[in-house]
Amino acid sequence: MNHSKRTAPVTAFRNMETTVKTPAADSAVSAERALNAAIVSADIMRGFEEYLTLVDQYYAEDVEVSTDVSPDPLVGKRRLKSLLLGFLVPLHMMAEMGGLWVSIHEVSIPGDSLEQQHSEWSLELIGVTGRRVTEAWCVRRRWKQSRVVSEYHYAHRQEGEALSFDDLRIAAPCDPETVKPS
């Protein structure tokens, strides 16, 4: 008796991936993709406000943000926005006035849990002199529905040396000792 025809569907079923998606997990995956796409498409040259709006839109009020290089987590959306301002405002000014070219890229990393998403990021900065530096890191976000409740940054690395004022179109202030009133 030939059983191959009857067992083929059973064998095919056993070899199928059996990931069960819940509405909450689907929401987390969709929100992760939307957040990452919005971060990549935002333009620091236009301003930093877009990034702060994303925090309001996607992050829980009591979000915890931590990193592998700092022992203490940052807790709360307000504190996260304050930290981002300290980074984004100077970056915006260097891009808008100093000619700094800024590019950010993201690649999703497959994970075991749909409510926990991983991605790899790279931020490339190129000065007017052509010198460049690239910062790269990974992020693990935990979602509850469509809100980030935890974000962990890890595996930081840098390629290239830090840029200097010489890499920007910003004139250094004159030495007051050498400036004579006319």
Backbone hydrogen bonds, N-H to C=O, Kabsch-Sander energy under -0.5 kcal/mol:
donor,donor_aa,acceptor,acceptor_aa,energy
3,H,1,M,-0.7
7,T,3,H,-2.4
8,A,4,S,-1.3
11,T,7,T,-2.8
12,A,8,A,-2.6
13,F,9,P,-2.1
14,R,10,V,-2.2
15,N,11,T,-1.5
16,M,12,A,-0.6
16,M,13,F,-0.9
21,K,19,T,-0.6
26,D,22,T,-2.9
27,S,23,P,-2.2
28,A,24,A,-2.2
29,V,25,A,-2.6
30,S,26,D,-2.6
31,A,27,S,-2.7
32,E,28,A,-2.5
33,R,29,V,-2.3
34,A,30,S,-2.5
35,L,31,A,-2.9
36,N,32,E,-2.7
37,A,33,R,-2.4
38,A,34,A,-2.3
39,I,35,L,-2.4
40,V,36,N,-2.3
41,S,37,A,-2.2
42,A,38,A,-1.4
44,I,42,A,-0.6
46,R,43,D,-1.1
47,G,43,D,-1.0
51,Y,48,F,-0.7
52,L,48,F,-1.2
53,T,49,E,-2.3
54,L,50,E,-1.5
55,V,51,Y,-1.3
56,D,52,L,-1.9
57,Q,53,T,-2.2
58,Y,54,L,-2.6
59,Y,55,V,-2.1
60,A,148,V,-2.6
63,V,60,A,-1.6
64,E,149,V,-1.5
65,V,63,V,-0.5
65,V,74,L,-3.0
66,S,151,E,-2.7
67,T,70,S,-0.7
68,D,153,H,-1.9
70,S,67,T,-0.7
74,L,65,V,-3.4
76,G,63,V,-3.2
77,K,61,E,-2.1
80,L,76,G,-1.9
81,K,77,K,-2.5
82,S,78,R,-2.1
83,L,79,R,-2.4
84,L,80,L,-2.6
85,L,81,K,-2.3
86,G,82,S,-1.7
87,F,83,L,-0.8
87,F,84,L,-0.8
88,L,84,L,-3.8
89,V,85,L,-2.1
91,L,87,F,-1.4
92,H,88,L,-3.0
93,M,89,V,-2.4
94,M,90,P,-2.6
95,A,91,L,-2.0
96,E,92,H,-3.1
97,M,93,M,-2.7
98,G,93,M,-1.0
99,G,95,A,-0.6
100,L,94,M,-2.2
101,W,126,I,-2.9
102,V,100,L,-0.5
103,S,124,E,-2.2
105,H,122,S,-2.5
107,V,120,E,-2.3
109,I,118,H,-2.4
116,Q,113,S,-0.9
117,Q,141,R,-2.8
118,H,109,I,-0.8
119,S,139,V,-2.1
120,E,107,V,-3.2
121,W,137,W,-3.4
122,S,105,H,-2.0
123,L,135,E,-3.2
124,E,103,S,-3.3
124,E,122,S,-0.5
125,L,133,V,-2.8
126,I,101,W,-2.4
127,G,131,R,-2.7
128,V,167,D,-2.7
130,G,127,G,-1.9
133,V,125,L,-2.2
134,T,159,E,-2.8
135,E,123,L,-2.7
136,A,157,R,-2.8
137,W,121,W,-2.0
138,C,154,Y,-3.2
139,V,119,S,-2.9
140,R,152,Y,-2.5
141,R,117,Q,-3.3
141,R,139,V,-0.5
142,R,150,S,-2.9
143,W,115,E,-2.7
144,K,147,R,-2.5
147,R,144,K,-1.5
148,V,58,Y,-2.9
149,V,142,R,-2.8
149,V,147,R,-0.5
150,S,142,R,-1.4
151,E,64,E,-2.7
152,Y,140,R,-2.5
153,H,66,S,-2.6
154,Y,138,C,-2.5
157,R,136,A,-2.3
159,E,134,T,-2.7
167,D,164,S,-1.7
168,L,165,F,-1.8
169,R,98,G,-2.2
170,I,165,F,-0.6
170,I,168,L,-0.7
171,A,169,R,-0.5
178,T,175,D,-1.5
179,V,175,D,-0.9
180,K,178,T,-0.6
